[in-house]
Amino acid sequence: MWTKREDVSFKKRNTNMILVCSIASWIAYLNLIFSLWDFAICGIYYTIFILLPPLTVGPQLLRGVTLWGMLEHNKLILKHGETAHLRRTIHHSSLDVVQEVSSKLDEESGRVEENANESLKRSAKWQAKETRRKMKLTVKVIKCVLICIPLILFTLMLSLSPQDHLQATGMSQCFPEPDFIVHIGRGFAIFFTILAIISMVLVRHCNDALGIRREITRNIVILLGFNVTYFVLTALKHHHFLMILYVLQQMLLSISMILIPCYFSSGSSVLSQIKSRSKTQLGYGRPIPNIQTGRASIIGAKQRTPMEKEREREMTMSLDAGLCVLLSSDSGLENFTEHCAMEFSVENIRFWCVVSDFHKAVDILRAPTCEDKSEHDETDIRTFAEEIFDTYVRPGAEMEINISSDQRMKIKEQLSNSATIDKGVFDSAQREIYALMSRHSYPRFLALKNNKELDEEKKRNQKKVTPT
C-alpha cells in the first residue's frame, strides 16, 4: 500500500507526478462507474478518451528525460574528479605563491598542471550546467506539448463532432464513435507508442541505485501492451471493453509505481505530502529516510523496546565508524561518490569534501608558523566560505543540500555578521550531512556492494563447473 511505502514511492518522484498519476487513475475509475450506470454523456467520455493518454505516457517520458539528464550531469562532475576531491586554490598574496589544498595534492606537480586542472574543472562545471539547463528546457517543452495537444483536440471535437451526439446519454449511444474520434484514437495510440519507445531507449543505459530505470521501463511495457490491446479491441469493435481496459491499465501502473489511489488513505497522504512540500524541500530521488520499508518501518517505530533502541544505537555507531573508514581512503571515497551520484545525492558527499578542504585552507592561512600574513588571507577565507554557501547551502542553490532551515539561517548569520570567519562555520551542517549519508546512502552502498560480490562469486563458480 502506498501509504506504507512513502519512503520509497514518494521520494522517487515529485508531488506533481504523483498528482497526475492519481488524477489519471480516478478518471479511469469514474469513467467505468458512469458507463456501468449508463449515465455517461458521450462528450464526457470522448473528453476522458483524449485526456488519458497524455496523463499516462507523459509522466513516464518526463521521468525518463529527468533521469537521463541528472545522471549525465553527475557523470560530467565525476569525470574530472570534481566530486571526490574538490580542489581549492588559495592565493597567498604576501608570499606571492599558490597553495593548493586538496586530499589528493601532488606537491611535485607544477603550476601548469594546476592551471590545466582548474581549466578542466571550469569546463566540466560549465558542461554540467548546460546539461541541467537543456534537461529543464526539454521538460518544459514536453509539458507544453502534452498540455496543448489535448486542448487543441478538445476544441476540434467541439467544433467538428455533432452536438446531439456529444450530448447523448448512455454508453450505447456513444458507439460507433464519430470519424474524428476514431482517427484521434488511432493517432494517439501510434503517437504515444512512439513516445513510450523513445522513453525506453532514453533510459536503457541509465544506471541508478534507486531502481527508477527499472520502474520506468516496467511502466512503459505496461502501456505498450495496453496500446496493442486497444488496437485489437477497436478492430474487433468490442468498444464496451475499453473502459475496463483503461481501469486495468491504471491499476497495473499504480501497482508498478506503488501508488494505489483507490484507497482513501492514500489520497489523504498525497494531499498531506503536497502541503508539507513547502516546509521540506524534496528533490528527485532524495535519500530514503529509513533503511526499513513497508509496514515494519512504521509499526516498529512506535513499539520499540529499550533493547531494540540500544541495538539501533549500536548499529548507528557501527555505520558511522564504517563510513569514516570508507572515506579515509581515496578508493573508498571515489566508490562512495559514484554510488551517491547514482542515488542523486552527490551534493552530500561533495559538501562533506569541500568543508574538509575549507578546514585545511583555514589551517594553512592561519598557521602560527606563517610569518607573513595580510588581510588578503582573511579575504580568501571569506570568499571560499561564501562560495560554499552559494553552491550548497543557499536555498535554491545548484547543489543544495538537505539541511534544516534553522541551520541555513545560522550559517548565513555567521557569514554576514562576523568580521572573521570561524573555521567551524559549516561543522554542524557537515555533521548533519554525514549522519544523513551514514543512515541512508551508506547502508545501500554496502547492500549494493554485497550483491555485486555475490554475483561475481556466482559467475566464478559457474566457470569452475565444467560440463560432463
C-alpha positions as CSV (number, residue, x, y, z in Angstrom):
1,M,0.0,0.0,0.0
2,W,1.4,3.4,-1.0
3,T,0.9,5.0,2.4
4,K,3.1,2.3,4.0
5,R,5.8,2.7,1.3
6,E,6.1,6.5,1.2
7,D,9.8,6.2,1.9
8,V,10.3,4.5,-1.5
9,S,7.5,5.7,-3.7
10,F,7.3,9.4,-2.7
11,K,11.0,10.1,-2.8
12,K,11.4,8.6,-6.3
13,R,9.1,11.2,-7.9
14,N,7.9,14.7,-7.1
15,T,4.4,15.6,-6.0
16,N,3.4,16.7,-9.5
17,M,4.0,13.3,-10.9
18,I,2.0,11.7,-8.0
19,L,-0.9,14.1,-8.5
20,V,-1.0,13.4,-12.3
21,C,-1.0,9.7,-11.8
22,S,-3.7,9.9,-9.2
23,I,-5.9,12.1,-11.4
24,A,-5.5,9.6,-14.3
25,S,-6.5,6.7,-12.1
26,W,-9.5,8.4,-10.7
27,I,-10.7,9.5,-14.2
28,A,-10.5,5.9,-15.4
29,Y,-12.4,4.6,-12.3
30,L,-15.2,7.2,-12.6
31,N,-15.4,6.6,-16.4
32,L,-16.1,2.9,-15.7
33,I,-18.6,3.7,-13.0
34,F,-20.6,6.0,-15.3
35,S,-20.5,3.5,-18.1
36,L,-21.8,0.7,-15.8
37,W,-24.7,3.0,-14.6
38,D,-25.3,4.1,-18.2
39,F,-25.1,7.6,-17.0
40,A,-22.2,8.9,-19.1
41,I,-22.6,11.7,-21.6
42,C,-20.8,10.9,-24.8
43,G,-19.0,14.3,-24.7
44,I,-17.6,13.4,-21.3
45,Y,-16.5,10.0,-22.5
46,Y,-14.7,11.5,-25.5
47,T,-13.0,14.1,-23.3
48,I,-11.7,11.4,-21.0
49,F,-10.6,9.5,-24.0
50,I,-8.5,12.5,-25.1
51,L,-7.1,13.2,-21.6
52,L,-5.9,9.7,-20.5
53,P,-3.0,9.1,-23.0
54,P,-1.1,12.3,-22.1
55,L,-1.7,11.7,-18.4
56,T,-0.3,8.1,-18.6
57,V,2.6,8.3,-21.0
58,G,3.6,11.9,-20.3
59,P,4.9,11.4,-16.7
60,Q,7.0,8.4,-17.8
61,L,8.6,10.4,-20.6
62,L,9.2,13.3,-18.2
63,R,10.8,11.0,-15.7
64,G,12.9,9.4,-18.3
65,V,14.3,12.7,-19.5
66,T,14.9,13.8,-15.9
67,L,16.7,10.6,-15.0
68,W,18.9,10.8,-18.1
69,G,19.7,14.4,-17.5
70,M,20.6,14.0,-13.8
71,L,22.8,11.0,-14.5
72,E,24.6,12.8,-17.3
73,H,25.0,15.9,-15.1
74,N,26.6,13.7,-12.3
75,K,28.9,11.9,-14.8
76,L,30.3,15.2,-16.0
77,I,31.1,16.2,-12.5
78,L,32.7,12.8,-11.7
79,K,34.6,12.7,-14.9
80,H,37.2,15.3,-13.9
81,G,37.3,14.2,-10.2
82,E,35.5,17.4,-9.0
83,T,33.2,15.4,-6.8
84,A,35.6,13.2,-4.9
85,H,38.3,15.8,-4.3
86,L,37.2,19.4,-4.8
87,R,40.5,21.3,-5.3
88,R,40.8,24.7,-3.9
89,T,43.5,27.2,-5.0
90,I,44.2,29.9,-2.4
91,H,46.4,32.8,-3.3
92,H,48.8,33.8,-0.5
93,S,49.4,37.3,-1.6
94,S,52.2,38.1,0.9
95,L,54.3,35.2,-0.2
96,D,53.2,35.5,-3.9
97,V,52.8,31.7,-4.2
98,V,49.8,29.5,-4.8
99,Q,49.0,26.8,-2.2
100,E,46.5,24.2,-3.3
101,V,44.5,22.5,-0.6
102,S,43.3,19.0,-1.5
103,S,43.3,15.5,-0.1
104,K,44.9,14.3,-3.3
105,L,47.5,17.0,-3.6
106,D,50.6,16.2,-5.6
107,E,53.2,18.6,-4.2
108,E,55.6,17.9,-7.1
109,S,53.1,19.0,-9.8
110,G,53.8,22.3,-11.4
111,R,51.6,25.4,-11.8
112,V,51.0,24.4,-15.4
113,E,49.3,21.2,-14.3
114,E,47.4,23.1,-11.6
115,N,46.1,25.6,-14.2
116,A,45.2,22.7,-16.5
117,N,43.2,21.0,-13.7
118,E,41.4,24.2,-12.9
119,S,40.6,24.7,-16.6
120,L,39.2,21.2,-16.7
121,K,37.1,21.8,-13.6
122,R,35.7,25.0,-15.1
123,S,34.9,23.2,-18.3
124,A,33.2,20.3,-16.5
125,K,31.2,22.7,-14.4
126,W,30.1,24.6,-17.5
127,Q,29.1,21.4,-19.3
128,A,27.2,20.2,-16.2
129,K,25.2,23.4,-16.0
130,E,24.5,23.2,-19.7
131,T,23.2,19.7,-19.3
132,R,21.0,20.7,-16.5
133,R,19.7,23.7,-18.4
134,K,18.9,21.6,-21.5
135,M,17.2,19.0,-19.4
136,K,14.9,21.6,-17.8
137,L,14.2,23.2,-21.2
138,T,13.3,19.8,-22.7
139,V,11.0,19.0,-19.7
140,K,9.2,22.4,-20.2
141,V,8.8,21.8,-24.0
142,I,7.4,18.3,-23.3
143,K,4.9,19.7,-20.7
144,C,3.7,22.3,-23.2
145,V,3.2,19.7,-25.9
146,L,1.3,17.4,-23.6
147,I,-0.9,20.3,-22.4
148,C,-1.5,21.8,-25.9
149,I,-2.4,18.6,-27.7
150,P,-5.5,17.7,-25.6
151,L,-6.6,21.4,-25.7
152,I,-6.4,21.5,-29.4
153,L,-8.2,18.2,-29.9
154,F,-10.9,19.1,-27.4
155,T,-11.5,22.3,-29.4
156,L,-11.7,20.4,-32.6
157,M,-14.0,17.8,-31.1
158,L,-16.5,20.5,-30.0
159,S,-16.4,22.1,-33.5
160,L,-16.4,19.0,-35.7
161,S,-18.5,16.5,-33.8
162,P,-22.3,16.6,-34.0
163,Q,-23.7,18.4,-30.9
164,D,-26.6,16.0,-30.5
165,H,-24.1,13.1,-30.5
166,L,-21.9,14.8,-27.8
167,Q,-25.0,15.4,-25.6
168,A,-26.4,11.9,-25.9
169,T,-26.7,10.0,-22.6
170,G,-25.8,6.3,-22.3
171,M,-22.8,4.4,-23.5
172,S,-24.8,2.6,-26.1
173,Q,-25.4,6.0,-27.8
174,C,-21.7,6.7,-28.0
175,F,-20.8,3.9,-30.3
176,P,-19.9,3.9,-33.1
177,E,-17.8,7.0,-32.5
178,P,-17.6,9.8,-35.0
179,D,-14.9,9.5,-37.6
180,F,-13.0,12.3,-35.9
181,I,-12.8,10.4,-32.6
182,V,-11.8,7.2,-34.4
183,H,-8.9,9.0,-36.1
184,I,-7.9,10.6,-32.8
185,G,-7.8,7.2,-31.1
186,R,-5.6,5.6,-33.7
187,G,-3.3,8.7,-34.0
188,F,-3.0,8.9,-30.2
189,A,-2.1,5.2,-29.9
190,I,0.6,5.5,-32.5
191,F,2.0,8.8,-31.3
192,F,2.2,7.8,-27.6
193,T,3.6,4.4,-28.5
194,I,6.4,6.2,-30.2
195,L,6.9,8.4,-27.2
196,A,6.9,5.3,-24.9
197,I,9.6,3.7,-27.1
198,I,11.7,6.9,-27.0
199,S,11.4,6.9,-23.2
200,M,12.6,3.3,-23.1
201,V,15.5,4.0,-25.4
202,L,16.4,7.1,-23.4
203,V,16.8,5.2,-20.1
204,R,18.2,1.9,-21.4
205,H,21.8,2.8,-20.3
206,C,20.8,4.7,-17.2
207,N,22.1,3.0,-14.1
208,D,20.7,4.5,-10.9
209,A,20.7,2.9,-7.4
210,L,17.1,3.5,-6.6
211,G,15.5,1.4,-9.3
212,I,13.9,4.3,-11.2
213,R,15.0,3.0,-14.6
214,R,13.5,-0.4,-14.0
215,E,10.3,1.2,-12.8
216,I,10.0,3.4,-15.9
217,T,10.8,0.5,-18.2
218,R,8.2,-1.6,-16.5
219,N,5.5,1.1,-16.8
220,I,6.3,1.6,-20.5
221,V,6.0,-2.1,-21.2
222,I,2.5,-2.0,-19.5
223,L,1.5,1.0,-21.6
224,L,2.7,-0.6,-24.8
225,G,0.8,-3.8,-24.0
226,F,-2.4,-1.9,-23.5
227,N,-1.9,0.0,-26.7
228,V,-1.7,-3.2,-28.6
229,T,-4.8,-4.4,-26.8
230,Y,-6.6,-1.2,-27.7
231,F,-5.9,-1.8,-31.4
232,V,-7.2,-5.3,-31.2
233,L,-10.5,-4.3,-29.4
234,T,-11.2,-1.5,-31.8
235,A,-10.6,-3.7,-34.8
236,L,-13.0,-6.3,-33.3
237,K,-15.4,-3.5,-32.4
238,H,-15.6,-4.5,-28.7
239,H,-15.9,-0.9,-27.6
240,H,-17.7,-1.8,-24.3
241,F,-14.4,-3.4,-23.1
242,L,-12.4,-0.1,-23.5
243,M,-13.5,1.3,-20.1
244,I,-12.4,-1.8,-18.3
245,L,-9.1,-1.7,-20.3
246,Y,-8.4,1.8,-19.1
247,V,-9.1,0.8,-15.5
248,L,-6.8,-2.2,-15.7
249,Q,-4.1,-0.1,-17.2
250,Q,-4.2,2.4,-14.4
251,M,-4.4,-0.4,-11.7
252,L,-1.2,-2.0,-13.1
253,L,0.5,1.3,-13.3
254,S,-0.5,2.0,-9.7
255,I,0.9,-1.3,-8.6
256,S,4.1,-0.8,-10.6
257,M,4.6,2.6,-9.0
258,I,3.5,1.5,-5.5
259,L,0.7,4.1,-5.8
260,I,-2.8,2.8,-5.3
261,P,-5.2,5.8,-5.3
262,C,-8.4,3.7,-4.8
263,Y,-7.6,3.7,-1.1
264,F,-8.8,6.9,0.5
265,S,-5.9,6.9,3.0
266,S,-3.6,7.1,0.0
267,G,-5.4,10.2,-1.3
268,S,-5.2,12.0,2.0
269,S,-1.5,11.1,2.3
270,V,-0.8,12.6,-1.1
271,L,-2.5,15.8,-0.1
272,S,-0.6,15.9,3.2
273,Q,2.7,15.4,1.3
274,I,1.9,18.2,-1.1
275,K,1.0,20.6,1.8
276,S,4.3,19.7,3.6
277,R,6.4,20.2,0.5
278,S,6.8,23.9,1.2
279,K,8.4,23.1,4.5
280,T,10.6,20.2,3.4
281,Q,12.3,20.5,0.0
282,L,12.4,17.2,-1.7
283,G,14.4,16.6,-4.9
284,Y,14.3,13.9,-7.4
285,G,15.3,10.7,-5.8
286,R,16.3,12.1,-2.4
287,P,17.7,9.6,0.2
288,I,15.2,7.2,1.6
289,P,14.5,8.3,5.2
290,N,14.5,4.8,6.8
291,I,16.5,1.6,6.0
292,Q,13.4,-0.4,6.7
293,T,10.5,-0.4,4.3
294,G,6.9,-1.4,4.5
295,R,4.7,-1.8,7.5
296,A,7.6,-2.8,9.8
297,S,9.2,0.6,9.5
298,I,6.0,2.4,10.8
299,I,4.9,-0.1,13.4
300,G,8.4,-0.7,14.6
301,A,9.0,3.0,15.3
302,K,6.1,3.1,17.7
303,Q,6.6,-0.2,19.5
304,R,10.4,-0.3,20.1
305,T,11.6,-1.8,23.3
306,P,14.7,-0.5,25.2
307,M,16.7,-3.4,23.9
308,E,15.7,-2.6,20.3
309,K,16.7,1.1,20.9
310,E,20.1,0.1,22.2
311,R,20.6,-2.2,19.3
312,E,19.6,0.6,16.9
313,R,22.1,2.9,18.7
314,E,24.9,0.3,18.3
315,M,24.0,-0.1,14.6
316,T,24.1,3.7,14.1
317,M,27.6,3.8,15.7
318,S,28.7,1.0,13.6
319,L,27.5,2.7,10.4
320,D,29.2,6.0,11.4
321,A,32.5,4.2,12.0
322,G,32.2,2.2,8.8
323,L,31.6,5.3,6.7
324,C,34.5,7.0,8.4
325,V,36.9,4.2,7.4
326,L,35.5,4.2,3.9
327,L,36.0,7.9,3.4
328,S,39.5,7.8,4.8
329,S,40.8,6.1,1.6
330,D,40.9,7.6,-1.9
331,S,39.4,4.5,-3.5
332,G,36.6,4.3,-0.9
333,L,35.8,7.9,-1.3
334,E,35.7,7.5,-5.1
335,N,33.5,4.4,-5.0
336,F,31.1,6.0,-2.5
337,T,30.9,9.2,-4.5
338,E,29.9,7.2,-7.6
339,H,27.2,5.5,-5.6
340,C,25.9,8.8,-4.4
341,A,25.8,10.0,-8.0
342,M,23.6,7.1,-8.9
343,E,21.3,7.9,-6.0
344,F,21.1,11.6,-7.0
345,S,22.6,12.7,-3.7
346,V,26.0,13.6,-4.9
347,E,25.7,17.0,-3.3
348,N,26.0,15.4,0.1
349,I,29.5,13.9,-0.4
350,R,30.6,17.0,-2.3
351,F,29.7,19.2,0.6
352,W,31.4,17.0,3.1
353,C,34.6,17.0,1.0
354,V,34.6,20.8,0.4
355,V,34.1,21.6,4.1
356,S,37.1,19.3,4.8
357,D,39.1,21.3,2.3
358,F,37.9,24.5,3.9
359,H,39.3,23.3,7.2
360,K,42.7,22.7,5.6
361,A,42.7,26.0,3.9
362,V,42.0,27.9,7.2
363,D,44.7,25.9,9.0
364,I,47.2,26.9,6.3
365,L,46.4,30.5,6.1
366,R,46.1,30.9,9.9
367,A,49.1,28.7,10.8
368,P,51.1,30.3,13.6
369,T,54.4,29.4,11.8
370,C,53.4,31.6,8.9
371,E,55.4,34.8,9.3
372,D,53.9,36.9,6.5
373,K,50.2,37.5,6.9
374,S,47.9,40.0,5.4
375,E,44.3,41.0,5.1
376,H,44.1,39.1,1.8
377,D,44.3,35.8,3.8
378,E,41.0,36.5,5.6
379,T,39.5,37.8,2.3
380,D,40.4,34.4,0.7
381,I,38.8,32.5,3.6
382,R,35.6,34.6,3.4
383,T,35.5,34.1,-0.4
384,F,35.9,30.4,0.0
385,A,33.1,30.3,2.7
386,E,30.7,32.3,0.6
387,E,31.3,30.1,-2.4
388,I,30.4,27.1,-0.3
389,F,27.3,28.8,0.9
390,D,26.2,29.9,-2.6
391,T,26.8,26.4,-4.0
392,Y,25.4,24.1,-1.3
393,V,23.6,26.0,1.5
394,R,21.7,28.9,-0.1
395,P,18.0,28.0,-0.8
396,G,17.7,27.1,-4.5
397,A,21.4,26.6,-5.0
398,E,22.6,24.4,-7.8
399,M,23.8,21.6,-5.4
400,E,21.5,22.4,-2.4
401,I,22.0,20.1,0.5
402,N,19.1,18.8,2.6
403,I,19.5,20.6,6.0
404,S,17.1,22.4,8.3
405,S,16.1,26.0,7.7
406,D,17.4,26.9,11.1
407,Q,20.8,25.5,10.1
408,R,20.8,27.6,6.9
409,M,19.9,30.8,8.8
410,K,22.6,30.2,11.4
411,I,25.3,29.8,8.8
412,K,24.0,32.9,6.9
413,E,24.1,35.0,10.1
414,Q,27.6,33.9,10.9
415,L,28.9,34.8,7.4
416,S,27.1,38.1,7.4
417,N,27.7,39.4,11.0
418,S,31.2,38.0,11.7
419,A,34.2,40.1,10.8
420,T,36.4,36.9,10.9
421,I,35.1,33.7,9.5
422,D,35.1,30.9,12.1
423,K,36.7,27.7,10.9
424,G,33.7,25.7,12.2
425,V,31.0,27.7,10.5
426,F,29.9,24.7,8.5
427,D,30.7,22.0,11.0
428,S,27.2,21.4,12.3
429,A,25.9,21.2,8.7
430,Q,28.7,18.8,7.9
431,R,27.8,16.6,10.8
432,E,24.2,16.6,9.8
433,I,25.1,15.6,6.2
434,Y,27.4,12.9,7.5
435,A,24.7,11.5,9.6
436,L,22.4,11.5,6.6
437,M,24.9,9.6,4.5
438,S,25.7,7.1,7.2
439,R,22.0,6.3,7.8
440,H,20.8,6.2,4.2
441,S,23.4,6.1,1.5
442,Y,26.0,4.0,3.2
443,P,23.7,1.0,4.1
444,R,22.5,0.9,0.4
445,F,26.2,1.2,-0.7
446,L,27.0,-1.9,1.4
447,A,24.0,-3.8,0.1
448,L,24.9,-3.0,-3.5
449,K,28.5,-4.0,-2.9
450,N,27.4,-7.3,-1.3
451,N,25.1,-8.0,-4.2
452,K,27.9,-7.4,-6.7
453,E,30.3,-9.6,-4.8
454,L,27.7,-12.4,-4.7
455,D,27.1,-12.1,-8.4
456,E,30.8,-12.2,-9.1
457,E,31.3,-15.3,-6.9
458,K,28.3,-17.0,-8.6
459,K,29.9,-16.3,-12.0
460,R,33.3,-17.7,-10.8
461,N,31.6,-20.8,-9.5
462,Q,29.8,-21.3,-12.8
463,K,33.1,-21.1,-14.7
464,K,34.6,-23.7,-12.5
465,V,31.8,-26.2,-13.2
466,T,32.7,-28.0,-16.4
467,P,30.1,-29.8,-18.4
468,T,30.3,-33.6,-18.2
